[in-house]
Amino acid sequence: MAGKAVPHFHNEPGVPVITVGVKEFMCIGALPPFDHPHVFLDMGADSEIICQYCSTLYRYRAGLKADQAEPQACVWRDDARVAAE
């Protein structure tokens, strides 16, 4: 995975489902400093997965890009990391 950023998503809005365009990603729960441990989730052949920490249901949709989600507000960008790039 070197050289490739893993998308991070959160559920600060408290929505029942977050639709994402990737099957491998990190869930952080809420926004820092109230986030849970950042867990790697891999849907494998499935199209849905539930985060074991926050119980957010993530659903895959092929039409979305890796940096997109519905709702889009659930995409998390580490601004410190982005500024360093």
Residue, then its C-alpha position, 0 to 999 in steps of 0.5 A: m500500500a506504499g504510495k497510496a493513501v487509504p481513504h478515511f471516513h467518519n460518521e460525525p453526522g450520525v447517519p445510518v448508512i455511509t455510501v463509499g466508492v472503495k472497499e478498503f478504508m479506515c473508519i475513525g468514528a467521530l471527528p478528532p478528538f472524539d474519534h475511536p481507534h482508526v480501524f481498517l475495514d475491508m469489504g472483500a467480495d461483499s458490498e457492505i460492512i459494519c464498523q465494530y467500534c461505532s456500528t456505522l454501516y458502510r455500503y459500496r457503490a462503484g460509481l463513487k471515487a475513493d475520495q467520495a462518500e454519500p454524504q460527502a461530509c463523512v470524508w475525513r482529510d487529515d489536514a496536517r498530513v495534506a499540508a505536508e505533502 
